[in-house]
Amino acid sequence: MEYFNLHTHKYTNQSKVLELVNQYPWEFDATIPQYSIGIHPWYIDENRLESDLKIIEEKLQLKECLALGECGLDKRIDIPMEVQIMVFEKQIALAERYQKPLVLHLVAAYQELLEIKTRLNITVPIILHGFSKNLQVAQQLLTNGCYLSFGKYLLRNPELKLVFQSVPNDRFFLETDTIEETLEEVYALAAKYKMIELNALQIQMNKNYKFVFEQKDKK
């Protein structure tokens, strides 16, 4: 594996890239070799919730399913926060049961996440995808054991450079999400910001992948 894409909505079938393709239970594509699956807070449908959770549980038991996600909380949508938290906590329980990492969509709900993490004693790795916040938020999440994934905003917001540079090399991932830019472009900028060679970054991302996504294989 030369590159690992922590979060993408498009499977490109490149031999040198391991892509963690985001899937939704109501439109699952069995032809995708590695994926995450979850209920995004934008798409919560309580009429479909039990069937969605059942499909998620089925897929979490397969080796092709690397993580549960994206799931999470978003304070900028109309779905009530109590409903979002209920659905989020049901997914956390499944991630814990099958020991799969959580890939999160989180908007303006960082304190809620940390409260839930403590209250539920979450033990699986938590990765916040598409991170774009300031140094203070980043450090708070890192202190609480979370991982951060960077992509679109790293490319488009130069102010994120210092935040990214502050993240320890063993605590971040890289992604494309829905952008048109390539994963190689994200890696190139990340290597430049970290002031390391591309090959060194690739080795580090492989280590991070193995530690987070293959931990249970060591037990």
C-alpha positions as YAML, in Angstrom:
chain: A
units: angstrom
residues:
- id: 1
  name: MET
  ca: [0.00, 0.00, 0.00]
- id: 2
  name: GLU
  ca: [1.56, 3.28, -1.15]
- id: 3
  name: TYR
  ca: [-1.37, 5.44, -0.04]
- id: 4
  name: PHE
  ca: [-4.22, 5.11, 2.44]
- id: 5
  name: ASN
  ca: [-7.36, 7.20, 1.91]
- id: 6
  name: LEU
  ca: [-9.12, 7.42, 5.28]
- id: 7
  name: HIS
  ca: [-12.41, 8.66, 3.85]
- id: 8
  name: THR
  ca: [-13.77, 8.86, 0.33]
- id: 9
  name: HIS
  ca: [-17.18, 8.62, -1.30]
- id: 10
  name: LYS
  ca: [-15.78, 7.38, -4.61]
- id: 11
  name: TYR
  ca: [-14.09, 4.04, -5.25]
- id: 12
  name: THR
  ca: [-11.34, 4.52, -7.84]
- id: 13
  name: ASN
  ca: [-9.85, 0.99, -7.88]
- id: 14
  name: GLN
  ca: [-6.19, 2.04, -7.86]
- id: 15
  name: SER
  ca: [-3.79, -0.76, -6.95]
- id: 16
  name: LYS
  ca: [-1.49, 1.57, -5.01]
- id: 17
  name: VAL
  ca: [-4.28, 3.08, -2.87]
- id: 18
  name: LEU
  ca: [-6.23, 1.43, -0.06]
- id: 19
  name: GLU
  ca: [-9.49, 3.36, -0.04]
- id: 20
  name: LEU
  ca: [-11.84, 3.39, 2.95]
- id: 21
  name: VAL
  ca: [-14.98, 4.02, 0.94]
- id: 22
  name: ASN
  ca: [-17.92, 5.51, 2.83]
- id: 23
  name: GLN
  ca: [-21.08, 3.41, 2.49]
- id: 24
  name: TYR
  ca: [-24.64, 3.84, 3.68]
- id: 25
  name: PRO
  ca: [-26.68, 0.79, 4.71]
- id: 26
  name: TRP
  ca: [-29.64, 1.72, 2.47]
- id: 27
  name: GLU
  ca: [-27.51, 1.75, -0.70]
- id: 28
  name: PHE
  ca: [-24.78, -0.77, 0.06]
- id: 29
  name: ASP
  ca: [-22.47, -1.76, -2.81]
- id: 30
  name: ALA
  ca: [-20.97, -5.22, -2.29]
- id: 31
  name: THR
  ca: [-18.42, -4.72, -5.09]
- id: 32
  name: ILE
  ca: [-16.36, -2.27, -3.00]
- id: 33
  name: PRO
  ca: [-13.47, -4.19, -1.38]
- id: 34
  name: GLN
  ca: [-12.85, -2.06, 1.75]
- id: 35
  name: TYR
  ca: [-15.33, 0.29, 3.30]
- id: 36
  name: SER
  ca: [-16.81, 1.93, 6.34]
- id: 37
  name: ILE
  ca: [-20.55, 1.86, 6.91]
- id: 38
  name: GLY
  ca: [-22.73, 4.03, 9.11]
- id: 39
  name: ILE
  ca: [-25.63, 6.44, 9.46]
- id: 40
  name: HIS
  ca: [-24.56, 10.01, 8.77]
- id: 41
  name: PRO
  ca: [-26.49, 12.47, 10.99]
- id: 42
  name: TRP
  ca: [-27.79, 14.26, 7.88]
- id: 43
  name: TYR
  ca: [-29.53, 11.11, 6.71]
- id: 44
  name: ILE
  ca: [-31.14, 9.80, 9.88]
- id: 45
  name: ASP
  ca: [-34.53, 8.29, 9.08]
- id: 46
  name: GLU
  ca: [-36.23, 6.93, 12.19]
- id: 47
  name: ASN
  ca: [-38.64, 4.91, 10.03]
- id: 48
  name: ARG
  ca: [-35.66, 3.03, 8.63]
- id: 49
  name: LEU
  ca: [-33.43, 3.07, 11.69]
- id: 50
  name: GLU
  ca: [-33.77, -0.52, 12.86]
- id: 51
  name: SER
  ca: [-33.17, -1.97, 9.40]
- id: 52
  name: ASP
  ca: [-30.19, 0.36, 8.88]
- id: 53
  name: LEU
  ca: [-28.66, -0.72, 12.19]
- id: 54
  name: LYS
  ca: [-29.22, -4.38, 11.35]
- id: 55
  name: ILE
  ca: [-27.36, -4.01, 8.05]
- id: 56
  name: ILE
  ca: [-24.52, -2.14, 9.79]
- id: 57
  name: GLU
  ca: [-24.20, -4.93, 12.34]
- id: 58
  name: GLU
  ca: [-24.08, -7.55, 9.59]
- id: 59
  name: LYS
  ca: [-21.34, -5.71, 7.70]
- id: 60
  name: LEU
  ca: [-19.23, -4.96, 10.81]
- id: 61
  name: GLN
  ca: [-18.67, -8.70, 11.15]
- id: 62
  name: LEU
  ca: [-16.96, -8.88, 7.74]
- id: 63
  name: LYS
  ca: [-13.23, -8.33, 7.24]
- id: 64
  name: GLU
  ca: [-13.96, -5.98, 4.32]
- id: 65
  name: CYS
  ca: [-15.64, -3.56, 6.73]
- id: 66
  name: LEU
  ca: [-12.80, -1.63, 8.34]
- id: 67
  name: ALA
  ca: [-14.74, 0.91, 10.38]
- id: 68
  name: LEU
  ca: [-18.15, 2.23, 11.41]
- id: 69
  name: GLY
  ca: [-18.85, 5.59, 9.87]
- id: 70
  name: GLU
  ca: [-19.30, 8.11, 8.97]
- id: 71
  name: CYS
  ca: [-21.53, 8.76, 11.94]
- id: 72
  name: GLY
  ca: [-21.63, 11.56, 14.48]
- id: 73
  name: LEU
  ca: [-23.31, 14.81, 15.41]
- id: 74
  name: ASP
  ca: [-24.08, 18.05, 13.58]
- id: 75
  name: LYS
  ca: [-25.56, 21.07, 15.35]
- id: 76
  name: ARG
  ca: [-26.20, 22.90, 12.09]
- id: 77
  name: ILE
  ca: [-28.98, 20.64, 10.84]
- id: 78
  name: ASP
  ca: [-32.64, 20.44, 11.77]
- id: 79
  name: ILE
  ca: [-32.64, 16.91, 13.17]
- id: 80
  name: PRO
  ca: [-33.00, 17.27, 16.97]
- id: 81
  name: MET
  ca: [-29.78, 16.70, 18.91]
- id: 82
  name: GLU
  ca: [-31.43, 14.13, 21.16]
- id: 83
  name: VAL
  ca: [-32.30, 12.04, 18.08]
- id: 84
  name: GLN
  ca: [-28.78, 12.42, 16.70]
- id: 85
  name: ILE
  ca: [-27.27, 11.36, 20.04]
- id: 86
  name: MET
  ca: [-29.57, 8.35, 20.26]
- id: 87
  name: VAL
  ca: [-28.57, 7.14, 16.79]
- id: 88
  name: PHE
  ca: [-24.89, 7.92, 17.44]
- id: 89
  name: GLU
  ca: [-24.87, 5.96, 20.69]
- id: 90
  name: LYS
  ca: [-26.52, 2.93, 19.06]
- id: 91
  name: GLN
  ca: [-23.73, 2.94, 16.47]
- id: 92
  name: ILE
  ca: [-21.06, 3.34, 19.14]
- id: 93
  name: ALA
  ca: [-22.42, 0.23, 20.87]
- id: 94
  name: LEU
  ca: [-22.04, -1.73, 17.61]
- id: 95
  name: ALA
  ca: [-18.50, -0.43, 17.04]
- id: 96
  name: GLU
  ca: [-17.58, -1.52, 20.55]
- id: 97
  name: ARG
  ca: [-19.19, -4.94, 20.13]
- id: 98
  name: TYR
  ca: [-17.27, -5.69, 16.95]
- id: 99
  name: GLN
  ca: [-14.17, -3.64, 17.84]
- id: 100
  name: LYS
  ca: [-14.15, -1.44, 14.75]
- id: 101
  name: PRO
  ca: [-12.89, 2.18, 14.73]
- id: 102
  name: LEU
  ca: [-15.35, 5.06, 14.46]
- id: 103
  name: VAL
  ca: [-15.06, 7.59, 11.60]
- id: 104
  name: LEU
  ca: [-16.90, 10.73, 12.65]
- id: 105
  name: HIS
  ca: [-18.66, 13.64, 11.04]
- id: 106
  name: LEU
  ca: [-18.71, 16.25, 13.80]
- id: 107
  name: VAL
  ca: [-19.94, 19.84, 13.49]
- id: 108
  name: ALA
  ca: [-20.01, 22.18, 16.50]
- id: 109
  name: ALA
  ca: [-20.48, 19.26, 18.88]
- id: 110
  name: TYR
  ca: [-17.01, 18.61, 20.28]
- id: 111
  name: GLN
  ca: [-18.03, 18.87, 23.93]
- id: 112
  name: GLU
  ca: [-20.91, 16.48, 23.30]
- id: 113
  name: LEU
  ca: [-18.49, 13.98, 21.78]
- id: 114
  name: LEU
  ca: [-16.12, 14.15, 24.75]
- id: 115
  name: GLU
  ca: [-19.00, 13.78, 27.21]
- id: 116
  name: ILE
  ca: [-20.29, 10.72, 25.35]
- id: 117
  name: LYS
  ca: [-16.78, 9.26, 25.07]
- id: 118
  name: THR
  ca: [-16.31, 9.50, 28.83]
- id: 119
  name: ARG
  ca: [-19.81, 8.38, 29.79]
- id: 120
  name: LEU
  ca: [-19.81, 5.35, 27.48]
- id: 121
  name: ASN
  ca: [-16.12, 4.59, 28.06]
- id: 122
  name: ILE
  ca: [-15.46, 4.24, 24.34]
- id: 123
  name: THR
  ca: [-12.43, 2.01, 23.79]
- id: 124
  name: VAL
  ca: [-12.27, 1.80, 19.97]
- id: 125
  name: PRO
  ca: [-10.25, 4.40, 18.04]
- id: 126
  name: ILE
  ca: [-12.13, 7.60, 17.18]
- id: 127
  name: ILE
  ca: [-11.15, 9.44, 13.99]
- id: 128
  name: LEU
  ca: [-12.57, 12.85, 13.12]
- id: 129
  name: HIS
  ca: [-12.60, 13.10, 9.35]
- id: 130
  name: GLY
  ca: [-12.27, 16.38, 7.44]
- id: 131
  name: PHE
  ca: [-10.74, 18.24, 10.39]
- id: 132
  name: SER
  ca: [-10.73, 22.01, 9.93]
- id: 133
  name: LYS
  ca: [-10.78, 23.55, 13.41]
- id: 134
  name: ASN
  ca: [-8.28, 25.54, 15.44]
- id: 135
  name: LEU
  ca: [-5.30, 24.50, 17.53]
- id: 136
  name: GLN
  ca: [-7.25, 24.52, 20.78]
- id: 137
  name: VAL
  ca: [-9.91, 22.11, 19.50]
- id: 138
  name: ALA
  ca: [-7.26, 19.89, 17.93]
- id: 139
  name: GLN
  ca: [-5.28, 19.65, 21.16]
- id: 140
  name: GLN
  ca: [-8.40, 18.92, 23.20]
- id: 141
  name: LEU
  ca: [-9.34, 16.05, 20.90]
- id: 142
  name: LEU
  ca: [-5.79, 14.69, 20.82]
- id: 143
  name: THR
  ca: [-5.58, 14.85, 24.62]
- id: 144
  name: ASN
  ca: [-8.73, 12.75, 24.73]
- id: 145
  name: GLY
  ca: [-7.22, 10.09, 22.49]
- id: 146
  name: CYS
  ca: [-8.84, 10.99, 19.17]
- id: 147
  name: TYR
  ca: [-7.23, 10.87, 15.74]
- id: 148
  name: LEU
  ca: [-7.63, 13.64, 13.15]
- id: 149
  name: SER
  ca: [-7.95, 13.21, 9.39]
- id: 150
  name: PHE
  ca: [-7.11, 16.00, 6.95]
- id: 151
  name: GLY
  ca: [-7.97, 16.55, 3.31]
- id: 152
  name: LYS
  ca: [-10.05, 19.26, 1.67]
- id: 153
  name: TYR
  ca: [-9.42, 21.97, 4.24]
- id: 154
  name: LEU
  ca: [-5.69, 21.25, 4.36]
- id: 155
  name: LEU
  ca: [-5.55, 21.98, 0.64]
- id: 156
  name: ARG
  ca: [-7.79, 25.03, 0.72]
- id: 157
  name: ASN
  ca: [-7.14, 26.77, 4.03]
- id: 158
  name: PRO
  ca: [-3.50, 27.84, 4.60]
- id: 159
  name: GLU
  ca: [-4.37, 28.73, 8.20]
- id: 160
  name: LEU
  ca: [-4.73, 25.02, 8.93]
- id: 161
  name: LYS
  ca: [-0.99, 24.52, 8.34]
- id: 162
  name: LEU
  ca: [0.02, 25.27, 11.93]
- id: 163
  name: VAL
  ca: [-2.75, 23.07, 13.31]
- id: 164
  name: PHE
  ca: [-1.66, 20.20, 11.10]
- id: 165
  name: GLN
  ca: [1.99, 20.66, 12.02]
- id: 166
  name: SER
  ca: [1.07, 20.46, 15.72]
- id: 167
  name: VAL
  ca: [-0.55, 17.02, 15.37]
- id: 168
  name: PRO
  ca: [1.85, 14.18, 16.24]
- id: 169
  name: ASN
  ca: [2.75, 12.05, 13.24]
- id: 170
  name: ASP
  ca: [1.16, 8.96, 14.77]
- id: 171
  name: ARG
  ca: [-2.19, 10.66, 15.31]
- id: 172
  name: PHE
  ca: [-3.37, 11.76, 11.87]
- id: 173
  name: PHE
  ca: [-4.69, 10.37, 8.60]
- id: 174
  name: LEU
  ca: [-5.23, 11.81, 5.12]
- id: 175
  name: GLU
  ca: [-8.31, 11.69, 2.89]
- id: 176
  name: THR
  ca: [-10.06, 13.04, -0.19]
- id: 177
  name: ASP
  ca: [-13.73, 12.85, 0.92]
- id: 178
  name: THR
  ca: [-15.63, 14.37, -2.04]
- id: 179
  name: ILE
  ca: [-12.96, 16.68, -3.51]
- id: 180
  name: GLU
  ca: [-11.72, 16.52, -7.10]
- id: 181
  name: GLU
  ca: [-8.09, 16.81, -6.05]
- id: 182
  name: THR
  ca: [-6.16, 13.54, -5.80]
- id: 183
  name: LEU
  ca: [-4.92, 11.78, -2.70]
- id: 184
  name: GLU
  ca: [-1.40, 12.24, -4.05]
- id: 185
  name: GLU
  ca: [-1.91, 16.01, -3.88]
- id: 186
  name: VAL
  ca: [-3.02, 15.75, -0.26]
- id: 187
  name: TYR
  ca: [0.01, 13.61, 0.60]
- id: 188
  name: ALA
  ca: [2.38, 16.01, -1.19]
- id: 189
  name: LEU
  ca: [1.15, 19.01, 0.78]
- id: 190
  name: ALA
  ca: [1.15, 17.05, 4.05]
- id: 191
  name: ALA
  ca: [4.76, 16.01, 3.48]
- id: 192
  name: LYS
  ca: [5.71, 19.61, 2.70]
- id: 193
  name: TYR
  ca: [4.00, 20.91, 5.87]
- id: 194
  name: LYS
  ca: [5.60, 18.19, 8.01]
- id: 195
  name: MET
  ca: [8.96, 18.85, 6.31]
- id: 196
  name: ILE
  ca: [9.55, 15.18, 5.56]
- id: 197
  name: GLU
  ca: [10.04, 13.17, 2.38]
- id: 198
  name: LEU
  ca: [6.97, 11.68, 0.73]
- id: 199
  name: ASN
  ca: [8.32, 8.17, 1.33]
- id: 200
  name: ALA
  ca: [8.66, 8.88, 5.06]
- id: 201
  name: LEU
  ca: [5.05, 10.10, 5.15]
- id: 202
  name: GLN
  ca: [3.87, 6.97, 3.34]
- id: 203
  name: ILE
  ca: [5.67, 4.77, 5.86]
- id: 204
  name: GLN
  ca: [4.09, 6.71, 8.72]
- id: 205
  name: MET
  ca: [0.59, 6.43, 7.25]
- id: 206
  name: ASN
  ca: [1.09, 2.68, 6.88]
- id: 207
  name: LYS
  ca: [2.08, 2.46, 10.54]
- id: 208
  name: ASN
  ca: [-0.94, 4.52, 11.59]
- id: 209
  name: TYR
  ca: [-3.24, 2.35, 9.49]
- id: 210
  name: LYS
  ca: [-1.90, -0.87, 10.98]
- id: 211
  name: PHE
  ca: [-2.10, 0.42, 14.53]
- id: 212
  name: VAL
  ca: [-5.67, 1.71, 14.28]
- id: 213
  name: PHE
  ca: [-7.27, -0.75, 11.87]
- id: 214
  name: GLU
  ca: [-5.40, -3.96, 12.68]
- id: 215
  name: GLN
  ca: [-5.14, -3.72, 16.47]
- id: 216
  name: LYS
  ca: [-7.63, -6.50, 17.07]
- id: 217
  name: ASP
  ca: [-5.58, -8.80, 14.83]
- id: 218
  name: LYS
  ca: [-2.75, -8.57, 17.35]
- id: 219
  name: LYS
  ca: [-4.87, -9.70, 20.28]
...
